[in-house]
Amino acid sequence: MKVDRSFKKLSNVLPYLLAFVDNERRYKFVNTAYEGFFGVKLKNIKGKSIAEVVGEESYGKISELHDRVLKGEEIGFTDKVNLRDGRTILLDIKYVPNFEGLSKKVNGFSRL
């Protein structure tokens, strides 16, 4: 999944947490709001798996949702998760599959 430069600029001025994850569940892009909230920098998490960033326990709660979105389903959910740094947060997010061109193959998803 390639992230367009114009999209990066726009997403970095939005106050919403945005991320792009590929179909191997590795971060490809996060905006500055995401970096600030989770205390990470894109350069430090790009290419890392979601489980590496949020922690195995929290990832266990959301991995089933990722299975579904990677099959093409748009999903929203709200739940409490424990982060690797010890914080407990209430997530209210939406996962949107990213379809590749005319093939309609899912090559990742957005986290909004």
All heavy atoms as an XYZ file, in Angstrom:
907
protein
N       0.859     -1.168      0.000
C       0.000      0.000      0.000
C       0.907      1.234      0.000
O       1.778      1.366      0.831
C      -0.879     -0.050      1.242
C      -1.661      1.160      1.510
S      -2.813      1.038      2.909
C      -2.134     -0.191      3.953
N       0.680      2.124     -0.925
C       1.463      3.345     -1.031
C       0.623      4.505     -0.520
O      -0.536      4.635     -0.868
C       1.860      3.575     -2.488
C       2.784      4.730     -2.670
C       3.240      4.830     -4.112
C       4.163      6.015     -4.262
N       4.663      6.140     -5.603
N       1.231      5.341      0.311
C       0.515      6.487      0.872
C       0.937      7.736      0.108
O       2.111      8.078      0.055
C       0.810      6.643      2.381
C       0.050      7.817      2.956
C       0.455      5.366      3.127
N      -0.014      8.390     -0.497
C       0.188      9.585     -1.296
C       0.673     10.757     -0.436
O       0.208     10.950      0.675
C      -1.160      9.895     -1.967
C      -1.166     11.177     -2.721
O      -1.305     12.229     -2.079
O      -1.069     11.115     -3.951
N       1.602     11.548     -0.968
C       2.185     12.682     -0.244
C       1.125     13.713      0.157
O       1.150     14.250      1.249
C       3.241     13.357     -1.103
C       3.951     14.491     -0.387
C       4.966     15.149     -1.254
N       5.890     14.127     -1.728
C       7.074     14.391     -2.228
N       7.490     15.623     -2.328
N       7.856     13.429     -2.647
N       0.156     13.978     -0.730
C      -0.905     14.941     -0.418
C      -1.753     14.444      0.747
O      -2.137     15.209      1.619
C      -1.819     15.156     -1.624
O      -1.090     15.666     -2.696
N      -2.033     13.143      0.755
C      -2.809     12.572      1.855
C      -2.044     12.701      3.170
O      -2.622     13.017      4.209
C      -3.166     11.111      1.599
C      -3.945     10.528      2.728
C      -5.304     10.756      2.838
C      -3.314      9.797      3.711
C      -6.026     10.258      3.915
C      -4.022      9.291      4.783
C      -5.372      9.528      4.881
N      -0.744     12.457      3.137
C       0.065     12.579      4.352
C      -0.034     13.994      4.915
O      -0.232     14.177      6.111
C       1.527     12.247      4.064
C       1.800     10.796      3.863
C       3.274     10.584      3.573
C       3.564      9.153      3.243
N       4.994      8.937      2.941
N       0.099     14.989      4.049
C       0.028     16.380      4.504
C      -1.327     16.681      5.135
O      -1.412     17.268      6.206
C       0.280     17.341      3.337
C       1.702     17.499      2.965
C       1.821     18.526      1.849
C       3.198     19.108      1.808
N       3.325     20.167      0.822
N      -2.392     16.283      4.454
C      -3.730     16.521      4.963
C      -3.958     15.791      6.288
O      -4.442     16.375      7.254
C      -4.779     16.063      3.945
C      -6.231     16.118      4.422
C      -6.650     17.545      4.715
C      -7.146     15.484      3.399
N      -3.610     14.529      6.351
C      -3.873     13.748      7.569
C      -3.081     14.259      8.763
O      -3.523     14.116      9.904
C      -3.592     12.268      7.336
O      -2.222     12.036      7.176
N      -1.940     14.868      8.525
C      -1.129     15.362      9.637
C      -1.660     16.640     10.270
O      -1.240     17.012     11.351
C       0.327     15.524      9.211
C       1.044     14.201      9.196
O       0.752     13.308      9.995
N       1.986     14.044      8.291
N      -2.600     17.297      9.621
C      -3.204     18.488     10.246
C      -4.537     18.173     10.905
O      -5.108     19.015     11.585
C      -3.369     19.659      9.234
C      -2.013     20.096      8.712
C      -4.315     19.312      8.113
N      -5.028     16.946     10.710
C      -6.292     16.539     11.328
C      -6.074     16.112     12.777
O      -5.044     15.520     13.093
C      -6.925     15.381     10.546
C      -7.345     15.698      9.117
C      -7.782     14.413      8.408
C      -8.457     16.729      9.100
N      -7.049     16.374     13.653
C      -6.897     15.986     15.064
C      -7.278     14.524     15.333
O      -7.324     14.099     16.473
C      -7.865     16.932     15.776
C      -8.938     17.174     14.773
C      -8.240     17.176     13.429
N      -7.537     13.742     14.295
C      -7.967     12.351     14.436
C      -6.780     11.407     14.319
O      -5.840     11.671     13.579
C      -9.001     12.004     13.363
C     -10.128     12.990     13.298
C     -10.200     13.909     12.267
C     -11.093     13.041     14.298
C     -11.221     14.847     12.216
C     -12.118     13.969     14.260
C     -12.178     14.866     13.221
O     -13.183     15.790     13.180
N      -6.871     10.268     15.005
C      -5.824      9.257     14.930
C      -6.035      8.435     13.653
O      -7.039      7.753     13.508
C      -5.887      8.319     16.134
C      -5.865      8.954     17.516
C      -5.940      7.877     18.583
C      -4.653      9.824     17.710
N      -5.087      8.513     12.729
C      -5.177      7.784     11.467
C      -3.956      6.893     11.299
O      -2.838      7.290     11.614
C      -5.233      8.753     10.286
C      -6.375      9.756     10.268
C      -6.195     10.737      9.123
C      -7.703      9.045     10.147
N      -4.194      5.698     10.787
C      -3.097      4.775     10.500
C      -3.442      3.942      9.277
O      -4.613      3.655      9.023
C      -2.854      3.856     11.695
N      -2.424      3.542      8.523
C      -2.553      2.575      7.442
C      -1.723      1.360      7.827
O      -0.570      1.490      8.249
C      -2.027      3.111      6.106
C      -2.960      4.034      5.406
C      -2.522      5.261      4.984
C      -4.270      3.672      5.144
C      -3.360      6.131      4.322
C      -5.134      4.530      4.480
C      -4.670      5.759      4.074
N      -2.326      0.198      7.689
C      -1.683     -1.064      8.034
C      -1.801     -1.982      6.826
O      -2.866     -2.043      6.200
C      -2.395     -1.693      9.265
C      -1.820     -3.043      9.607
C      -2.331     -0.746     10.457
N      -0.725     -2.693      6.480
C      -0.796     -3.581      5.315
C      -1.433     -4.915      5.684
O      -1.795     -5.150      6.835
C       0.577     -3.753      4.658
C       1.587     -4.520      5.500
O       1.211     -5.190      6.492
O       2.782     -4.464      5.145
N      -1.566     -5.798      4.703
C      -2.247     -7.059      4.960
C      -1.408     -8.040      5.778
O      -1.881     -9.109      6.127
C      -2.767     -7.703      3.668
C      -1.694     -7.955      2.661
O      -0.527     -7.676      2.890
N      -2.071     -8.469      1.513
N      -0.200     -7.671      6.104
C       0.621     -8.450      7.031
C       0.558     -7.840      8.433
O       1.322     -8.219      9.314
C       2.065     -8.524      6.539
C       2.191     -9.315      5.249
C       3.612     -9.372      4.726
O       4.541     -8.899      5.422
O       3.782     -9.896      3.624
N      -0.348     -6.856      8.587
C      -0.604     -6.180      9.865
C       0.604     -5.390     10.363
O       0.886     -5.314     11.539
C      -1.073     -7.178     10.913
C      -2.336     -7.894     10.453
C      -2.670     -9.045     11.319
N      -3.641     -9.887     10.640
C      -4.690    -10.415     11.217
N      -4.919    -10.208     12.476
N      -5.508    -11.168     10.536
N       1.288     -4.782      9.413
C       2.449     -3.942      9.724
C       2.115     -2.497      9.375
O       1.512     -2.228      8.356
C       3.675     -4.412      8.948
C       4.043     -5.834      9.316
C       5.435     -6.201      8.885
N       5.756     -7.528      9.349
C       6.176     -7.825     10.577
N       6.342     -6.869     11.461
N       6.441     -9.056     10.923
N       2.527     -1.600     10.261
C       2.282     -0.176     10.046
C       3.025      0.321      8.816
O       4.202      0.048      8.634
C       2.744      0.640     11.251
C       1.820      0.546     12.427
C       2.064     -0.348     13.467
C       0.695      1.354     12.512
C       1.216     -0.425     14.557
C      -0.161      1.282     13.595
C       0.110      0.383     14.612
O      -0.742      0.308     15.686
N       2.303      1.081      7.989
C       2.889      1.756      6.830
C       2.847      3.270      7.009
O       3.670      3.974      6.448
C       2.150      1.373      5.541
C       2.317     -0.076      5.180
C       3.771     -0.371      4.925
C       4.006     -1.799      4.534
N       5.420     -2.117      4.443
N       1.867      3.748      7.769
C       1.725      5.187      7.993
C       0.895      5.434      9.241
O      -0.062      4.713      9.501
C       1.034      5.863      6.802
C       0.732      7.310      7.037
C       1.733      8.260      6.974
C      -0.553      7.713      7.359
C       1.451      9.597      7.223
C      -0.838      9.048      7.607
C       0.169      9.998      7.533
N       1.290      6.429     10.015
C       0.457      6.987     11.090
C       0.599      8.502     11.023
O       1.648      9.014     10.654
C       0.836      6.474     12.500
C       0.623      4.980     12.617
C       2.258      6.851     12.886
N      -0.475      9.216     11.363
C      -0.382     10.675     11.327
C       0.164     11.205     12.655
O       0.399     10.452     13.608
C      -1.728     11.307     10.948
C      -2.790     11.172     12.020
O      -2.657     10.421     12.985
N      -3.884     11.902     11.857
N       0.377     12.509     12.708
C       0.993     13.101     13.903
C       0.101     12.983     15.138
O       0.608     12.843     16.249
C       1.379     14.576     13.666
O       0.243     15.288     13.183
C       2.504     14.701     12.657
N      -1.222     13.001     14.972
C      -2.119     12.815     16.116
C      -1.934     11.414     16.705
O      -1.911     11.237     17.922
C      -3.578     13.049     15.709
N      -1.777     10.424     15.844
C      -1.547      9.039     16.275
C      -0.210      8.956     17.016
O      -0.122      8.350     18.084
C      -1.554      8.124     15.056
C      -1.614      6.653     15.377
C      -2.814      5.960     15.287
C      -0.484      5.937     15.741
C      -2.891      4.609     15.555
C      -0.544      4.591     16.012
C      -1.745      3.931     15.921
O      -1.808      2.586     16.190
N       0.809      9.569     16.436
C       2.138      9.563     17.072
C       2.070     10.161     18.476
O       2.607      9.599     19.426
C       3.134     10.380     16.239
C       3.549      9.744     14.954
C       4.499     10.628     14.162
O       4.398     11.880     14.242
O       5.335     10.071     13.453
N       1.389     11.307     18.583
C       1.301     11.990     19.873
C       0.523     11.201     20.911
O       0.932     11.103     22.070
N      -0.579     10.602     20.506
C      -1.412      9.865     21.452
C      -0.704      8.624     21.975
O      -0.720      8.331     23.163
C      -2.739      9.463     20.807
C      -3.666      8.766     21.759
C      -4.439      9.506     22.637
C      -3.731      7.390     21.806
C      -5.280      8.872     23.537
C      -4.576      6.749     22.685
C      -5.346      7.490     23.560
N      -0.074      7.871     21.068
C       0.581      6.630     21.474
C       2.043      6.826     21.875
O       2.688      5.886     22.316
C       0.471      5.575     20.368
C      -0.901      4.984     20.265
C      -1.762      5.376     19.258
C      -1.355      4.053     21.185
C      -3.036      4.846     19.155
C      -2.632      3.519     21.100
C      -3.474      3.917     20.087
N       2.553      8.042     21.705
C       3.940      8.311     22.096
C       4.946      7.568     21.233
O       5.964      7.086     21.724
N       4.656      7.480     19.937
C       5.538      6.797     18.994
C       5.795      7.717     17.806
O       5.070      8.677     17.599
C       4.918      5.476     18.481
C       4.716      4.488     19.613
C       3.620      5.724     17.740
N       6.813      7.422     17.065
C       7.106      8.139     15.820
C       7.000      7.147     14.675
O       7.376      5.974     14.816
C       8.522      8.732     15.836
C       8.681      9.880     16.800
C       7.946     11.081     16.280
C       8.165     12.300     17.143
N       7.276     13.378     16.784
N       6.485      7.610     13.541
C       6.334      6.748     12.378
C       7.649      6.048     12.051
O       7.667      4.847     11.804
C       5.833      7.541     11.163
C       5.736      6.754      9.854
C       4.787      5.564      9.996
C       5.312      7.655      8.713
N       8.748      6.770     12.099
C      10.040      6.162     11.736
C      10.394      4.997     12.659
O      11.145      4.114     12.271
C      11.148      7.214     11.731
C      11.477      7.780     13.088
C      12.581      8.821     13.002
C      12.918      9.331     14.401
N      13.964     10.318     14.370
N       9.845      4.985     13.882
C      10.146      3.911     14.820
C       9.169      2.737     14.747
O       9.482      1.658     15.270
C      10.170      4.444     16.254
C      11.269      5.464     16.454
O      12.320      5.391     15.836
N      11.014      6.436     17.296
N       7.990      2.938     14.139
C       7.028      1.830     14.068
C       6.742      1.367     12.647
O       6.138      0.319     12.467
C       5.696      2.156     14.788
C       4.922      3.263     14.083
C       5.915      2.450     16.241
C       3.498      3.411     14.586
N       7.173      2.135     11.655
C       6.923      1.741     10.266
C       7.532      0.359     10.027
O       8.697      0.122     10.323
C       7.516      2.750      9.297
C       7.108      2.501      7.868
C       7.543      3.619      6.965
C       7.058      3.352      5.551
N       7.431      4.442      4.664
N       6.698     -0.556      9.546
C       7.146     -1.918      9.298
C       6.962     -2.857     10.479
O       7.085     -4.065     10.341
N       6.644     -2.314     11.650
C       6.412     -3.161     12.825
C       4.965     -3.630     12.844
O       4.074     -2.963     12.343
C       6.714     -2.402     14.113
C       8.181     -2.156     14.322
C       8.459     -1.612     15.690
C       9.965     -1.442     15.847
N      10.303     -0.928     17.153
N       4.750     -4.767     13.477
C       3.391     -5.298     13.575
C       2.601     -4.532     14.630
O       3.171     -3.925     15.539
C       3.421     -6.780     13.937
O       3.811     -6.950     15.287
N       1.292     -4.601     14.501
C       0.418     -3.946     15.476
C       0.679     -4.503     16.865
O       0.756     -3.758     17.838
C      -1.061     -4.125     15.085
C      -1.331     -3.480     13.736
C      -1.978     -3.554     16.153
C      -2.664     -3.846     13.133
N       0.843     -5.822     16.965
C       1.088     -6.460     18.264
C       2.349     -5.910     18.926
O       2.386     -5.730     20.148
C       1.188     -7.971     18.102
N       3.385     -5.622     18.136
C       4.622     -5.067     18.691
C       4.394     -3.682     19.292
O       5.055     -3.310     20.252
C       5.696     -4.948     17.605
C       6.272     -6.264     17.140
C       7.250     -6.050     16.006
O       6.795     -5.940     14.847
O       8.467     -5.991     16.285
N       3.478     -2.928     18.720
C       3.256     -1.552     19.163
C       2.256     -1.476     20.314
O       2.503     -0.798     21.308
C       2.801     -0.666     17.978
C       2.456      0.733     18.432
C       3.899     -0.616     16.915
N       1.133     -2.190     20.206
C       0.106     -2.067     21.252
C       0.247     -3.118     22.348
O      -0.373     -2.998     23.397
C      -1.333     -2.113     20.678
C      -1.552     -1.008     19.684
C      -1.661     -3.465     20.084
N       1.036     -4.159     22.105
C       1.200     -5.222     23.090
C       0.322     -6.419     22.752
O      -0.749     -6.269     22.166
N       0.789     -7.594     23.112
C       0.103     -8.849     22.771
C      -1.298     -8.948     23.378
O      -2.233     -9.389     22.727
C       0.942    -10.053     23.216
C       2.199    -10.263     22.415
C       1.946    -10.684     20.982
O       0.884    -11.279     20.687
O       2.821    -10.405     20.142
N      -1.441     -8.539     24.639
C      -2.750     -8.651     25.304
C      -3.801     -7.824     24.579
O      -4.882     -8.306     24.265
C      -2.648     -8.196     26.752
C      -3.970     -8.283     27.499
C      -3.883     -7.735     28.919
O      -2.794     -7.738     29.508
O      -4.931     -7.300     29.422
N      -3.482     -6.573     24.309
C      -4.425     -5.704     23.608
C      -4.669     -6.203     22.191
O      -5.790     -6.169     21.697
C      -3.909     -4.268     23.561
O      -3.905     -3.731     24.845
N      -3.617     -6.665     21.538
C      -3.795     -7.134     20.175
C      -4.705     -8.353     20.127
O      -5.465     -8.525     19.188
C      -2.464     -7.418     19.473
C      -2.710     -7.665     18.021
C      -3.161     -6.627     17.214
C      -2.599     -8.924     17.479
C      -3.471     -6.847     15.883
C      -2.900     -9.148     16.147
C      -3.334     -8.104     15.354
O      -3.653     -8.314     14.049
N      -4.667     -9.170     21.144
C      -5.558    -10.319     21.208
C      -7.023     -9.923     21.147
O      -7.850    -10.635     20.582
N      -7.348     -8.755     21.704
C      -8.742     -8.277     21.691
C      -9.188     -7.790     20.316
O     -10.365     -7.822     20.003
C      -8.926     -7.120     22.693
C      -8.879     -7.530     24.132
C      -9.057     -6.319     25.009
C     -10.367     -6.406     25.748
N     -10.565     -5.309     26.700
N      -8.253     -7.323     19.512
C      -8.636     -6.717     18.237
C      -8.219     -7.517     17.002
O      -8.640     -7.200     15.898
C      -8.101     -5.270     18.119
C      -6.583     -5.220     18.270
C      -8.792     -4.362     19.120
C      -5.972     -3.848     18.093
N      -7.436     -8.571     17.176
C      -6.936     -9.312     16.013
C      -8.066     -9.950     15.202
O      -7.982    -10.024     13.978
C      -5.915    -10.372     16.426
O      -6.516    -11.355     17.236
N      -9.129    -10.400     15.862
C     -10.263    -10.982     15.147
C     -10.925     -9.939     14.235
O     -11.350    -10.241     13.133
C     -11.296    -11.515     16.138
C     -12.477    -12.173     15.475
C     -13.504    -12.654     16.481
O     -13.127    -13.405     17.396
O     -14.675    -12.251     16.349
N     -10.967     -8.695     14.708
C     -11.522     -7.619     13.881
C     -10.651     -7.382     12.652
O     -11.152     -7.132     11.560
C     -11.657     -6.337     14.695
C     -12.583     -6.421     15.906
C     -12.503     -5.151     16.725
C     -14.001     -6.696     15.478
N      -9.340     -7.475     12.837
C      -8.430     -7.296     11.713
C      -8.596     -8.421     10.696
O      -8.500     -8.188      9.490
C      -6.988     -7.198     12.194
C      -6.747     -5.979     13.011
N      -5.635     -5.808     13.785
C      -7.497     -4.858     13.196
C      -5.694     -4.633     14.403
N      -6.815     -4.049     14.053
N      -8.851     -9.643     11.177
C      -9.132    -10.751     10.248
C     -10.311    -10.385      9.354
O     -10.273    -10.592      8.140
C      -9.486    -12.032     11.012
C      -8.324    -12.631     11.779
O      -7.166    -12.306     11.470
O      -8.587    -13.442     12.699
N     -11.351     -9.845      9.956
C     -12.573     -9.505      9.211
C     -12.347     -8.362      8.234
O     -12.799     -8.416      7.084
C     -13.695     -9.172     10.193
C     -14.182    -10.396     10.948
C     -15.128    -10.102     12.074
N     -16.215     -9.201     11.715
C     -16.954     -8.562     12.618
N     -16.737     -8.725     13.916
N     -17.928     -7.767     12.230
N     -11.657     -7.313      8.666
C     -11.446     -6.176      7.763
C     -10.532     -6.570      6.606
O     -10.708     -6.100      5.487
C     -10.934     -4.928      8.529
C      -9.482     -5.032      8.917
C     -11.168     -3.662      7.712
N      -9.589     -7.467      6.847
C      -8.712     -7.922      5.769
C      -9.439     -8.838      4.778
O      -8.924     -9.122      3.706
C      -7.461     -8.602      6.341
C      -6.475     -7.622      6.982
C      -5.401     -8.372      7.762
C      -5.862     -6.687      5.947
N     -10.646     -9.253      5.133
C     -11.495     -9.997      4.202
C     -12.458     -9.061      3.472
O     -13.299     -9.505      2.707
C     -12.271    -11.080      4.948
C     -11.384    -12.206      5.421
C     -12.166    -13.231      6.194
C     -11.222    -14.314      6.696
N     -11.867    -15.234      7.631
N     -12.361     -7.741      3.772
C     -13.153     -6.755      3.045
C     -14.294     -6.121      3.805
O     -15.035     -5.317      3.248
N     -14.439     -6.439      5.075
C     -15.550     -5.901      5.871
C     -15.141     -4.605      6.572
O     -14.061     -4.516      7.146
C     -15.943     -6.947      6.923
C     -17.154     -6.601      7.735
C     -17.499     -7.693      8.750
O     -16.999     -8.824      8.643
O     -18.274     -7.373      9.661
N     -15.999     -3.596      6.508
C     -15.789     -2.350      7.249
C     -16.356     -2.555      8.655
O     -17.479     -3.008      8.812
C     -16.517     -1.214      6.543
C     -16.111      0.145      7.020
C     -16.678      1.238      6.125
O     -16.351      1.266      4.919
O     -17.453      2.048      6.664
N     -15.571     -2.217      9.673
C     -15.952     -2.528     11.052
C     -15.714     -1.331     11.963
O     -14.682     -0.685     11.888
C     -15.104     -3.689     11.601
C     -15.257     -4.923     10.736
C     -15.453     -4.006     13.047
C     -14.228     -5.985     11.015
N     -16.665     -1.086     12.856
C     -16.485     -0.107     13.915
C     -16.641     -0.802     15.256
O     -17.383     -1.773     15.370
N     -15.913     -0.344     16.253
C     -16.069     -0.931     17.578
C     -15.586      0.027     18.655
O     -14.813      0.945     18.409
C     -15.360     -2.282     17.677
C     -13.915     -2.216     18.086
C     -13.527     -2.560     19.373
C     -12.944     -1.826     17.197
C     -12.202     -2.512     19.752
C     -11.612     -1.773     17.565
C     -11.242     -2.117     18.850
N     -16.072     -0.237     19.857
C     -15.658      0.521     21.038
C     -15.324     -0.492     22.125
O     -16.115     -1.398     22.389
C     -16.801      1.439     21.523
O     -17.163      2.315     20.448
C     -16.391      2.260     22.725
N     -14.140     -0.346     22.722
C     -13.732     -1.261     23.787
C     -12.548     -0.658     24.537
O     -11.819      0.166     23.997
C     -13.331     -2.611     23.195
C     -13.320     -3.736     24.219
O     -13.597     -3.484     25.418
O     -13.032     -4.878     23.824
N     -12.363     -1.112     25.776
C     -11.193     -0.717     26.558
C     -10.059     -1.674     26.251
O     -10.269     -2.882     26.151
C     -11.493     -0.780     28.051
C     -12.340      0.345     28.553
C     -12.477      0.264     30.062
C     -13.401      1.374     30.530
N     -13.581      1.337     31.978
N      -8.864     -1.107     26.082
C      -7.675     -1.933     25.894
C      -6.553     -1.401     26.766
O      -6.499     -0.207     27.077
C      -7.209     -1.991     24.413
C      -8.220     -2.671     23.533
C      -6.855     -0.635     23.885
N      -5.672     -2.312     27.159
C      -4.487     -1.940     27.930
C      -3.325     -1.807     26.966
O      -3.064     -2.722     26.184
C      -4.165     -3.009     28.976
C      -5.295     -3.178     29.960
O      -5.853     -2.207     30.438
N      -5.654     -4.413     30.237
N      -2.649     -0.684     27.046
C      -1.512     -0.462     26.159
C      -0.234     -0.976     26.808
O      -0.153     -1.170     28.022
C      -1.378      1.025     25.837
C      -2.557      1.644     25.100
C      -2.307      3.124     24.867
C      -2.819      0.925     23.790
N       0.750     -1.137     25.980
C       2.056     -1.636     26.413
C       2.668     -0.735     27.493
O       3.360     -1.223     28.370
C       2.930     -1.685     25.166
C       4.356     -1.836     25.349
C       4.947     -2.092     23.992
N       4.510     -3.425     23.659
C       5.293     -4.413     23.302
N       6.540     -4.196     23.120
N       4.840     -5.602     23.078
N       2.367      0.567     27.468
C       2.947      1.489     28.453
C       2.165      1.521     29.764
O       2.448      2.327     30.646
C       3.071      2.897     27.865
C       1.732      3.553     27.550
O       0.669      2.996     27.900
O       1.738      4.637     26.938
N       1.143      0.661     29.904
C       0.385      0.584     31.144
C      -0.912      1.370     31.162
O      -1.734      1.188     32.056
N      -1.129      2.236     30.185
C      -2.378      2.997     30.116
C      -3.521      2.104     29.675
O      -3.337      1.200     28.874
C      -2.276      4.150     29.110
C      -1.380      5.271     29.516
C      -1.414      6.389     28.489
N      -0.769      5.949     27.236
C      -0.934      6.528     26.056
N      -1.715      7.581     25.936
N      -0.320      6.069     24.994
N      -4.700      2.377     30.219
C      -5.927      1.745     29.738
C      -6.717      2.828     29.029
O      -6.934      3.902     29.592
C      -6.755      1.165     30.903
O      -5.970      0.176     31.554
C      -8.046      0.546     30.399
N      -7.113      2.553     27.795
C      -7.823      3.558     27.013
C      -9.101      2.961     26.443
O      -9.222      1.754     26.287
C      -6.957      4.119     25.861
C      -6.561      3.003     24.884
C      -5.742      4.845     26.398
C      -5.945      3.503     23.608
N     -10.027      3.836     26.157
C     -11.264      3.447     25.494
C     -11.088      3.745     24.007
O     -10.929      4.893     23.618
C     -12.458      4.224     26.049
C     -13.800      3.922     25.393
C     -14.208      2.467     25.657
C     -14.869      4.864     25.904
N     -11.077      2.697     23.203
C     -10.959      2.871     21.760
C     -12.350      2.950     21.153
O     -13.212      2.135     21.459
C     -10.229      1.683     21.133
C      -8.749      1.544     21.380
C      -8.215      0.298     20.670
C      -7.996      2.768     20.901
N     -12.556      3.931     20.326
C     -13.786      4.069     19.542
C     -13.307      4.289     18.118
O     -13.012      5.421     17.718
C     -14.612      5.245     20.049
C     -15.928      5.384     19.308
O     -16.330      4.430     18.603
O     -16.559      6.452     19.423
N     -13.157      3.194     17.379
C     -12.494      3.288     16.083
C     -13.279      2.593     14.977
O     -14.211      1.841     15.230
C     -11.066      2.705     16.130
C     -11.107      1.226     16.471
C     -10.210      3.449     17.102
C      -9.740      0.583     16.468
N     -12.825      2.862     13.773
C     -13.411      2.251     12.588
C     -12.257      1.722     11.739
O     -11.246      2.407     11.555
C     -14.208      3.293     11.809
C     -14.949      2.737     10.644
C     -15.846      3.814     10.056
C     -16.850      3.185      9.119
N     -17.828      4.164      8.674
N     -12.419      0.506     11.260
C     -11.453     -0.089     10.339
C     -12.092     -0.139      8.958
O     -13.212     -0.613      8.803
C     -11.087     -1.512     10.765
C     -10.304     -1.595     12.046
C     -10.785     -2.319     13.122
C      -9.068     -0.971     12.178
C     -10.067     -2.418     14.300
C      -8.351     -1.050     13.358
C      -8.859     -1.783     14.408
O      -8.131     -1.869     15.565
N     -11.358      0.339      7.963
C     -11.858      0.385      6.590
C     -10.856     -0.337      5.691
O      -9.681      0.037      5.657
C     -12.030      1.849      6.116
C     -12.521      1.899      4.684
C     -12.962      2.610      7.047
N     -11.298     -1.386      4.975
C     -10.376     -2.108      4.097
C      -9.907     -1.222      2.946
O     -10.640     -0.362      2.473
C     -11.199     -3.287      3.583
C     -12.619     -2.908      3.782
C     -12.656     -1.920      4.905
N      -8.684     -1.434      2.516
C      -8.120     -0.731      1.372
C      -8.059     -1.716      0.210
O      -7.360     -2.723      0.291
C      -6.720     -0.202      1.702
C      -6.207      0.709      0.626
O      -6.831      1.709      0.310
N      -5.064      0.363      0.045
N      -8.837     -1.426     -0.838
C      -8.898     -2.314     -1.994
C      -7.911     -1.854     -3.055
O      -7.823     -0.674     -3.366
C     -10.314     -2.350     -2.565
C     -11.317     -2.946     -1.617
C     -12.118     -2.132     -0.838
C     -11.439     -4.317     -1.501
C     -13.049     -2.672      0.037
C     -12.356     -4.873     -0.621
C     -13.164     -4.052      0.152
N      -7.209     -2.807     -3.639
C      -6.187     -2.538     -4.644
C      -6.792     -2.508     -6.047
O      -7.203     -3.545     -6.565
C      -5.133     -3.640     -4.561
C      -3.923     -3.412     -5.407
C      -2.903     -4.504     -5.151
O      -2.408     -4.601     -4.023
O      -2.634     -5.258     -6.097
N      -6.866     -1.330     -6.621
C      -7.301     -1.155     -8.000
C      -8.515     -1.951     -8.426
O      -9.441     -2.175     -7.658
N      -8.494     -2.403     -9.658
C      -9.612     -3.144    -10.224
C      -9.718     -4.567     -9.689
O     -10.772     -5.179     -9.758
C      -9.499     -3.174    -11.744
C      -9.565     -1.814    -12.439
C      -9.319     -1.967    -13.933
C     -10.895     -1.147    -12.170
N      -8.632     -5.090     -9.143
C      -8.652     -6.466     -8.643
C      -9.532     -6.613     -7.403
O      -9.977     -7.705     -7.089
C      -7.232     -6.940     -8.308
O      -6.769     -6.305     -7.111
N      -9.744     -5.501     -6.717
C     -10.535     -5.490     -5.485
C      -9.923     -6.359     -4.382
O     -10.581     -6.741     -3.438
C     -11.985     -5.901     -5.731
C     -12.721     -4.975     -6.664
C     -12.857     -3.602     -6.062
C     -13.643     -2.689     -6.986
N     -13.682     -1.339     -6.560
N      -8.647     -6.664     -4.510
C      -7.937     -7.423     -3.478
C      -7.638     -6.465     -2.315
O      -7.219     -5.334     -2.526
C      -6.623     -7.969     -4.059
C      -5.776     -8.689     -3.048
C      -4.465     -9.120     -3.661
C      -3.572     -9.685     -2.567
N      -2.200     -9.834     -3.018
N      -7.864     -6.916     -1.101
C      -7.578     -6.094      0.080
C      -6.062     -6.164      0.328
O      -5.495     -7.238      0.464
C      -8.348     -6.600      1.323
C      -7.957     -5.786      2.550
C      -9.848     -6.523      1.093
N      -5.430     -4.990      0.344
C      -3.990     -4.955      0.586
C      -3.639     -4.270      1.898
O      -2.516     -3.893      2.140
C      -3.264     -4.289     -0.582
C      -3.642     -2.843     -0.770
O      -4.411     -2.277      0.003
N      -3.109     -2.219     -1.809
N      -4.632     -4.111      2.761
C      -4.424     -3.493      4.062
C      -5.681     -2.792      4.509
O      -6.756     -3.007      3.936
N      -5.547     -1.958      5.531
C      -6.705     -1.225      6.026
C      -6.292      0.069      6.693
O      -5.146      0.255      7.073
C      -7.559     -2.086      6.977
C      -6.843     -2.552      8.227
C      -6.884     -1.788      9.375
C      -6.173     -3.751      8.253
C      -6.240     -2.215     10.542
C      -5.542     -4.201      9.396
C      -5.582     -3.423     10.551
N      -7.286      0.944      6.784
C      -7.111      2.220      7.499
C      -7.743      2.081      8.853
O      -8.774      1.437      9.021
C      -7.806      3.355      6.754
O      -7.294      3.489      5.474
N      -7.151      2.714      9.820
C      -7.695      2.793     11.170
C      -8.076      4.234     11.382
O      -7.244      5.120     11.341
C      -6.647      2.342     12.181
C      -7.141      2.337     13.599
C      -6.275      3.321     14.401
N      -6.622      3.328     15.770
C      -7.343      4.305     16.350
N      -7.768      5.302     15.661
N      -7.628      4.262     17.608
N      -9.364      4.499     11.532
C      -9.868      5.858     11.687
C     -10.440      6.050     13.067
O     -10.948      5.145     13.658
C     -10.948      6.151     10.655
C     -10.609      5.795      9.207
C     -11.842      5.899      8.344
C      -9.515      6.666      8.690
